[in-house]
Amino acid sequence: MKISPSSALRNNYTQISERAKVSGDPFFITNKGEDDGVFMSMAAYEDREKMYRHGYCTIWWPGMYRLS
């Protein structure tokens, strides 16, 4: 996994948003080398919310990405 500054989200938002929509996977945002947040598409977010409401909980997501 690669660690990138949070500025990557600001500078490459369009590409990151498109990759999130296509892959359905979350992107981990870092600040000063530390995990800071998660970016995901609205469809992926809504799917996860449905899973939690129905009692499903996954710890591991295949294909996790860190911004590079």
Residue frames relative to the residue before (quaternion, step in Angstrom):
aa qw qx qy qz dx dy dz
M 1.0000 0.0000 0.0000 0.0000 0.00 0.00 0.00
K 0.2771 -0.7620 0.5673 0.1442 3.52 -0.99 0.87
I 0.2792 -0.7373 0.5930 0.1637 3.54 -1.12 0.69
S 0.0228 -0.7978 0.6019 -0.0265 3.56 -0.88 1.01
P 0.5726 -0.5934 0.4324 0.3647 3.57 -1.16 0.49
S 0.6210 -0.5616 0.4020 0.3706 3.55 -1.20 0.55
S 0.5374 0.6304 -0.4042 0.3879 3.60 1.18 -0.38
A 0.5322 0.6243 -0.4138 0.3947 3.62 1.17 -0.40
L 0.6262 0.5264 -0.3418 0.4626 3.59 1.04 -0.70
R 0.6704 0.4881 -0.2917 0.4767 3.57 0.94 -0.88
N 0.7401 0.4430 -0.2331 0.4491 3.59 0.85 -0.98
N 0.8006 0.2314 -0.1005 0.5435 3.61 1.10 -0.64
Y 0.1357 0.8500 -0.5030 0.0783 3.58 1.12 0.61
T 0.6636 0.5266 -0.3231 0.4218 3.61 0.80 -0.95
Q 0.6860 0.4750 -0.2883 0.4698 3.59 0.88 -0.93
I 0.6559 0.5072 -0.3096 0.4655 3.59 0.95 -0.86
S 0.6435 0.5216 -0.3171 0.4619 3.58 0.95 -0.86
E 0.6636 0.5001 -0.3020 0.4673 3.59 0.91 -0.88
R 0.6542 0.5023 -0.3153 0.4694 3.60 0.93 -0.86
A 0.6423 0.5181 -0.3230 0.4633 3.59 1.00 -0.77
K 0.6535 0.5108 -0.3107 0.4642 3.59 0.99 -0.80
V 0.6932 0.4794 -0.2736 0.4634 3.56 0.92 -0.94
S 0.7564 0.4030 -0.2185 0.4667 3.58 0.80 -0.99
G 0.3081 -0.7578 0.5138 0.2586 3.59 1.02 -0.75
D 0.5751 0.6001 -0.3617 0.4222 3.57 1.31 0.07
P 0.5003 -0.6426 0.4811 0.3245 3.60 -1.15 0.51
F 0.2581 -0.7272 0.6142 0.1655 3.55 -1.26 0.50
F 0.2961 -0.7692 0.5456 0.1516 3.55 -0.80 1.04
I 0.2242 -0.7771 0.5818 0.0855 3.54 -0.80 1.11
T 0.1441 -0.7932 0.5878 0.0678 3.55 -0.94 0.89
N 0.1318 -0.7503 0.6421 0.0859 3.53 -1.29 0.48
K 0.8331 -0.0565 -0.0272 0.5496 3.55 -0.63 1.18
G 0.7250 -0.4680 0.2318 0.4490 3.56 0.99 0.92
E 0.6527 0.4820 -0.3106 0.4952 3.58 1.27 0.05
D 0.5596 -0.5805 0.4603 0.3715 3.58 -1.10 0.67
D 0.0933 -0.8315 0.5477 -0.0022 3.56 -0.86 0.99
G 0.8072 -0.1459 0.1263 0.5578 3.60 0.97 -0.73
V 0.3437 -0.7090 0.5778 0.2130 3.52 -1.38 0.00
F 0.1402 -0.7604 0.6303 0.0701 3.54 -1.04 0.86
M 0.1291 0.7737 -0.6139 0.0881 3.57 -0.95 0.90
S 0.6056 -0.5534 0.4193 0.3888 3.55 -1.26 0.39
M 0.6215 -0.5397 0.4068 0.3962 3.58 -1.21 0.41
A 0.6228 0.5392 -0.3472 0.4481 3.61 1.00 -0.74
A 0.6594 0.4923 -0.3070 0.4780 3.60 0.95 -0.86
Y 0.6348 0.5279 -0.3246 0.4615 3.58 1.00 -0.81
E 0.6757 0.4908 -0.2955 0.4639 3.58 0.87 -0.93
D 0.6251 0.5286 -0.3334 0.4676 3.61 1.04 -0.74
R 0.6649 0.4956 -0.3044 0.4686 3.58 0.95 -0.87
E 0.6304 0.5289 -0.3325 0.4607 3.58 1.00 -0.76
K 0.6298 0.5222 -0.3278 0.4724 3.58 1.00 -0.79
M 0.6428 0.5235 -0.3233 0.4563 3.59 0.95 -0.87
Y 0.6799 0.4875 -0.2951 0.4614 3.60 0.87 -0.90
R 0.6521 0.5187 -0.3160 0.4537 3.58 0.99 -0.79
H 0.7186 0.4118 -0.2359 0.5083 3.56 1.15 -0.63
G 0.6127 -0.6157 0.3291 0.3704 3.58 1.24 0.27
Y 0.5191 0.6063 -0.4439 0.4073 3.59 1.19 0.27
C 0.0029 0.7901 -0.6128 0.0147 3.56 -1.00 0.78
T 0.0704 -0.7865 0.6128 0.0317 3.57 -0.72 1.04
I 0.3267 -0.7483 0.5477 0.1827 3.53 -0.99 0.83
W 0.7853 0.2659 -0.1163 0.5469 3.58 1.01 -0.79
W 0.1440 -0.7703 0.6168 0.0737 3.56 -0.92 0.93
P 0.3802 -0.7105 0.5306 0.2630 3.62 -0.66 0.97
G 0.8156 0.2871 -0.1998 0.4610 3.56 -1.08 0.66
M 0.2498 0.7760 -0.5459 0.1933 3.61 1.08 0.53
Y 0.1671 -0.7862 0.5901 0.0764 3.57 -1.05 0.76
R 0.1538 -0.6929 0.6854 0.1624 3.48 -1.28 0.48
L 0.5538 -0.6106 0.4425 0.3530 3.56 -1.05 0.71
S 0.0981 -0.8004 0.5889 0.0538 3.53 -1.01 0.80
